[in-house]
Amino acid sequence: MNVKEGLLRGTSLLRDSGSPSARLDAEVLLAHVTGQDRSWLLAHPDAAIEDADAFVATLKRRAAGEPIAYIRGFKEWRSLRIRTDARALIPRPETELLAEAAMTEIAARLARDDETVIAWDLATGSGAVALVLVLRFRRALELGRLRLIASDVCPDALELAAENLAAHGVESLVSLACADLLEPAGGSLPRPHVIVANLPYVASAEVDARQGSLGHEPRVALDGGPDGLEILRRLLVSLPERASSGATALLELGVGQVDAVTAPAPAGASVTVVPDLAGLDRVVRIQMEGLRR
């Protein structure tokens, strides 16, 4: 089988399976198997595929709905290579907005405050957001001006996060914790000034349908209860007790969930919305004032 034949076969198989990007998927998978980039493949249509069986195997996995990021074992996200597998969600483009909002908030606090800033990445999953933050604020972390905590309720996800941090040589700058939301805050861990959270926000019925990547990603990282907001509400209720006075919470949400999250926000808090590039409400910023430690 040569490159041209492989791409034709792969595109046909993936199109029949319902893939909306069959040709692109076939090219990406063939590039992965051959170790060549896509431009090389397109320039060498007659080149033989040395391990055609491996290519066919990846096509079958993709046709069954498995995400390409799991097949390749990584996701390119914010110019970083993030290890990915079934232990955690695949980093989404939408979460880049959450990371940007977190960087803006932390930078402002470092410039304004003399005390050490405590930032907490909840439901860290693969550790993608924590990795972006530690690379952005490495010097502040080394000087003790910033402390970064990354937690997850799932030990397997934390293991993957640790692998990603270690792959970039920054594992010593992040405190990893297996925890349910902010449960250790005020006890074994300090109360945060900045909370960054990409919590499960998919409705249970949608998860049950198991369509697309939802059929392969871990349910615990997706299922937010009947309306998708069960875990987010638990976090909001806990903020007055667990967060520092004047803390800021940055939450990634699904489309149409903003109003439902605004209602249970702590008393006295101000709520603003950060839209994505498509103009959709994607990140909510909750600024708390006058809360007791």
C-alpha positions in Angstrom: 0.0 0.0 0.0 1.4 3.4 -0.9 0.5 6.8 0.5 -2.1 7.6 -2.1 -3.8 4.3 -1.7 -3.7 4.5 2.1 -5.2 7.9 2.2 -8.0 6.9 -0.3 -8.8 3.8 1.7 -8.6 5.6 5.0 -10.8 8.5 3.9 -13.4 6.1 2.6 -13.5 4.1 5.8 -13.7 7.1 8.1 -16.3 8.8 5.9 -18.5 5.7 6.1 -18.1 5.7 9.9 -19.5 9.2 10.0 -16.4 11.3 10.5 -16.9 14.9 9.4 -13.2 15.3 8.7 -12.4 12.0 7.2 -9.6 13.1 4.9 -7.8 15.2 7.5 -8.1 12.3 10.1 -6.6 9.9 7.6 -3.7 12.2 6.9 -3.0 12.8 10.6 -3.1 9.1 11.4 -0.8 8.2 8.5 1.6 10.9 9.5 1.6 9.5 13.0 2.3 5.9 11.9 5.0 6.9 9.4 6.7 9.6 11.4 6.4 12.0 8.5 4.5 15.2 8.4 1.4 15.7 6.3 3.1 17.9 3.7 5.7 15.2 3.1 2.9 12.6 2.6 1.1 14.8 0.1 4.4 15.4 -1.8 5.2 11.6 -1.9 2.0 9.8 -3.0 3.8 6.8 -4.3 5.9 6.2 -1.2 5.3 2.8 0.3 3.7 2.6 3.8 6.1 0.3 5.6 3.7 -0.7 8.4 0.3 -0.7 6.6 -1.2 -3.0 9.3 -0.5 -0.4 12.0 -2.1 2.3 9.8 -5.2 0.2 9.3 -5.4 -0.5 13.0 -5.4 3.2 13.8 -8.1 3.8 11.2 -10.3 1.1 12.8 -9.9 2.8 16.2 -10.9 6.1 14.8 -13.8 4.6 12.9 -15.0 3.3 16.3 -15.1 6.9 17.6 -11.8 6.9 19.6 -10.4 10.4 19.6 -7.2 11.0 17.5 -5.5 12.4 20.6 -5.9 9.1 22.4 -4.7 7.2 19.3 -1.6 9.3 19.0 -1.1 9.7 22.7 -0.8 13.5 22.7 -2.6 16.7 21.9 -1.0 19.9 20.6 -2.5 22.6 22.8 -1.2 26.2 23.1 2.0 25.1 21.3 2.6 22.4 23.9 2.5 18.7 23.5 0.1 17.4 26.2 0.1 13.6 26.8 -3.4 12.3 26.5 -5.1 9.0 27.2 -8.3 7.7 28.8 -7.3 8.9 32.3 -8.4 12.4 31.6 -10.2 14.7 29.1 -8.5 15.9 26.0 -7.6 19.6 26.3 -10.2 21.6 24.3 -9.6 24.9 22.4 -12.3 26.5 24.7 -10.1 25.9 27.7 -7.4 28.1 26.2 -9.7 31.0 27.2 -9.8 29.8 30.8 -6.0 29.6 30.8 -5.8 33.2 29.4 -8.2 34.5 32.1 -6.2 32.8 34.8 -2.9 34.3 33.6 -4.4 37.7 33.5 -5.8 37.4 37.0 -2.6 36.0 38.5 -0.4 38.6 36.8 -2.6 41.4 38.2 -2.4 40.0 41.8 1.3 39.5 41.6 1.7 43.2 40.6 -0.7 44.4 43.2 -0.2 42.2 46.3 2.8 41.7 48.5 1.6 38.4 50.0 2.2 35.1 48.2 -0.6 34.4 45.7 -2.3 31.0 46.1 -3.7 29.7 42.8 -5.6 26.5 42.6 -6.4 24.6 39.4 -9.4 22.4 40.2 -10.1 19.2 38.2 -6.7 19.5 36.6 -7.1 16.4 34.5 -4.1 16.1 32.1 -2.6 19.1 33.9 -2.8 21.3 30.7 -3.9 24.5 32.5 -1.5 24.0 35.4 1.3 23.5 32.9 0.5 26.7 31.1 0.5 28.6 34.4 3.7 27.2 35.7 5.5 28.0 32.4 4.1 31.5 32.4 4.9 32.2 36.1 8.0 30.0 36.6 10.1 32.8 38.2 7.3 33.8 40.6 6.9 30.2 41.7 10.7 29.8 42.2 10.8 33.0 44.3 7.8 32.0 46.4 5.6 34.8 45.2 3.2 32.3 43.8 2.1 28.9 44.9 0.2 26.7 42.4 -1.9 23.8 43.5 -3.4 21.4 41.0 -6.0 18.9 42.2 -8.3 16.2 40.9 -10.7 13.8 42.5 -9.3 11.0 40.3 -5.9 9.6 41.1 -5.4 8.3 37.6 -5.9 11.9 36.2 -3.4 13.2 38.7 -0.9 10.6 37.6 -1.2 11.9 34.0 -0.9 15.5 35.2 2.3 14.6 37.0 3.7 13.0 33.8 3.0 16.1 31.8 4.6 18.4 34.4 7.6 16.1 34.6 7.9 16.0 30.8 8.4 19.8 30.9 10.7 19.7 33.9 8.4 21.7 36.2 7.0 19.0 38.5 8.7 20.5 41.6 6.9 23.8 41.1 3.3 22.5 41.4 1.6 20.9 44.4 -0.6 18.0 43.3 -3.5 17.0 45.5 -6.1 14.3 45.2 -9.2 16.1 46.5 -12.9 16.7 46.0 -13.1 20.4 45.0 -11.6 22.7 47.7 -12.1 20.2 50.6 -8.5 20.5 51.9 -8.5 24.4 51.7 -8.0 25.9 55.2 -6.7 22.6 56.5 -3.9 20.7 54.8 -3.7 23.3 52.0 -4.1 27.1 52.1 -7.2 28.9 51.0 -6.8 30.1 47.4 -6.8 33.6 46.1 -7.5 32.4 42.5 -9.6 29.4 41.6 -9.4 28.0 38.1 -11.9 25.4 37.4 -12.9 23.3 34.3 -15.3 21.1 36.2 -17.7 18.6 34.6 -20.6 20.5 33.0 -22.1 18.0 30.5 -25.7 16.8 31.4 -25.9 13.2 32.3 -28.3 12.4 29.4 -25.7 13.7 26.9 -23.0 11.6 28.5 -25.2 8.6 28.4 -25.6 9.0 24.7 -21.8 8.4 24.4 -21.5 10.2 21.1 -18.2 11.0 19.6 -15.3 11.4 22.0 -17.8 11.3 25.0 -17.9 7.6 24.5 -14.2 7.3 25.2 -13.3 10.0 27.7 -13.7 9.4 31.5 -17.3 9.9 32.7 -16.2 11.4 36.0 -14.6 14.2 34.1 -17.7 14.9 32.0 -20.9 14.2 34.0 -22.2 17.3 35.8 -25.5 15.8 36.8 -29.0 16.2 35.3 -28.5 19.7 34.1 -24.7 19.7 34.0 -24.3 22.1 36.9 -24.4 19.9 40.0 -20.6 20.0 40.7 -20.3 23.7 39.8 -23.1 24.5 42.3 -21.2 22.5 45.0 -18.1 24.6 44.4 -20.0 27.9 44.5 -21.6 26.9 47.8 -18.2 26.1 49.3 -16.4 29.3 48.3 -17.3 31.4 51.3 -15.8 28.8 53.6 -12.9 27.5 51.5 -11.6 30.5 49.5 -9.6 33.5 50.8 -11.3 36.8 51.4 -11.6 38.6 48.1 -10.8 35.5 46.0 -11.5 35.2 42.3 -13.0 32.1 40.8 -12.7 31.5 37.0 -15.1 28.8 35.7 -15.4 27.3 32.3 -19.0 26.6 31.3 -21.1 25.1 28.6 -23.1 27.3 26.2 -26.3 28.6 27.9 -25.2 27.9 31.5 -24.2 31.3 32.6 -27.5 32.4 34.2 -27.9 29.1 36.1 -24.4 29.6 37.6 -24.9 33.3 38.4 -27.8 32.7 40.7 -26.0 30.6 43.3 -22.9 32.8 43.3 -21.9 33.9 46.9 -23.6 36.9 48.3 -21.7 40.1 47.6 -19.8 38.6 44.7 -19.7 40.3 41.3 -20.0 38.2 38.2 -18.7 38.9 34.7 -18.6 36.8 31.6 -15.7 36.3 29.2 -16.9 35.4 25.7 -15.0 33.2 23.3 -13.9 34.2 19.8 -17.4 33.1 18.6 -19.0 35.5 21.0 -20.3 32.6 23.2 -20.3 32.9 27.0 -17.5 30.5 28.0 -15.7 31.7 31.1 -17.4 33.2 34.2 -15.4 35.4 36.6 -16.7 35.5 40.1 -15.1 38.2 42.2 -15.8 37.7 45.9 -15.7 40.6 48.3 -15.9 40.8 52.1 -15.9 37.0 52.7 -14.5 35.7 55.9 -11.5 33.4 56.0 
